[in-house]
Amino acid sequence: DIQMTQSPSSLSASVGDRVTITCQASQDIYIFLNWYQQKPGKSPTLLIYDASNLERGVPSRFSGSGSGTDFTFTISSLQPEDIATYYCQQYYNLFTFGPGTKVEIK
Amino acid sequence: QVQLQESGPGLVKPSETLSLTCTVSGGSISSYWWTWIRQPAGKGLEWIGRIYSSGSTNYNPSLKSRVTMSVDTSKNQFSLRLNSVTAADTAVYYCARGTSGLDYWGQGTLVTVS
């Protein structure tokens, strides 16, 4: 089984700050990684697919990078509506989600 | 616009079988993978498994012995059965579409085992 870790588990930042979340896979997953946003009480939504591709309609302040075992998700300028939990997900071998990173406004 | 809607009992007794159905509207169920995910209150997402429109399945190894998925293309529906449930199976259950990225999700349905 492929295990996914994320750090930090939570963070608090100010509006306009650059926010970075990392995701690590237990083995090489190439670029088979997606990122989701889940707002409180809502279903997750796909933001980034194949490690770095922005899903249609997703604001350009969101971006992703990485390959192999180490990946990064960035919000270039945090907005109040970005308050959510963010999950990475691998699909190299079945599916596994990371434990999530909760983003709050300072 | 594709929409997914989960349906099924919100309360299941321990040791019994949890059964949920996801109805797809606004698009065909054919030629896609359809997935079940669950989320216990305050916790993260757990992938349960997926089924292709042809009936091929993949399951989470940790749940494989208790999970069965099926698809009914005539009704544009797919279903989940999880047997021998315990309190640990209490969660919001989501259905979703996607081969790699899950691009459409249902609103989720809370199933309590008690």
HADDOCK unambig.tbl for C-alpha pairs under 7 A between the chains (distance, minus, plus):
assign (segid A and resid 34 and name CA) (segid B and resid 101 and name CA) 6.31 0.50 0.50
assign (segid A and resid 42 and name CA) (segid B and resid 107 and name CA) 6.98 0.50 0.50
assign (segid A and resid 43 and name CA) (segid B and resid 105 and name CA) 6.63 0.50 0.50
assign (segid A and resid 43 and name CA) (segid B and resid 107 and name CA) 5.75 0.50 0.50
assign (segid A and resid 43 and name CA) (segid B and resid 108 and name CA) 6.89 0.50 0.50
assign (segid A and resid 46 and name CA) (segid B and resid 101 and name CA) 6.90 0.50 0.50
assign (segid A and resid 46 and name CA) (segid B and resid 102 and name CA) 6.48 0.50 0.50
assign (segid A and resid 46 and name CA) (segid B and resid 103 and name CA) 5.81 0.50 0.50
assign (segid A and resid 49 and name CA) (segid B and resid 101 and name CA) 6.08 0.50 0.50
assign (segid A and resid 91 and name CA) (segid B and resid 100 and name CA) 5.95 0.50 0.50
assign (segid A and resid 95 and name CA) (segid B and resid 47 and name CA) 6.38 0.50 0.50
assign (segid A and resid 96 and name CA) (segid B and resid 47 and name CA) 6.43 0.50 0.50
assign (segid A and resid 97 and name CA) (segid B and resid 45 and name CA) 6.32 0.50 0.50
assign (segid A and resid 97 and name CA) (segid B and resid 46 and name CA) 6.67 0.50 0.50
assign (segid A and resid 99 and name CA) (segid B and resid 44 and name CA) 5.60 0.50 0.50
assign (segid A and resid 100 and name CA) (segid B and resid 44 and name CA) 6.44 0.50 0.50
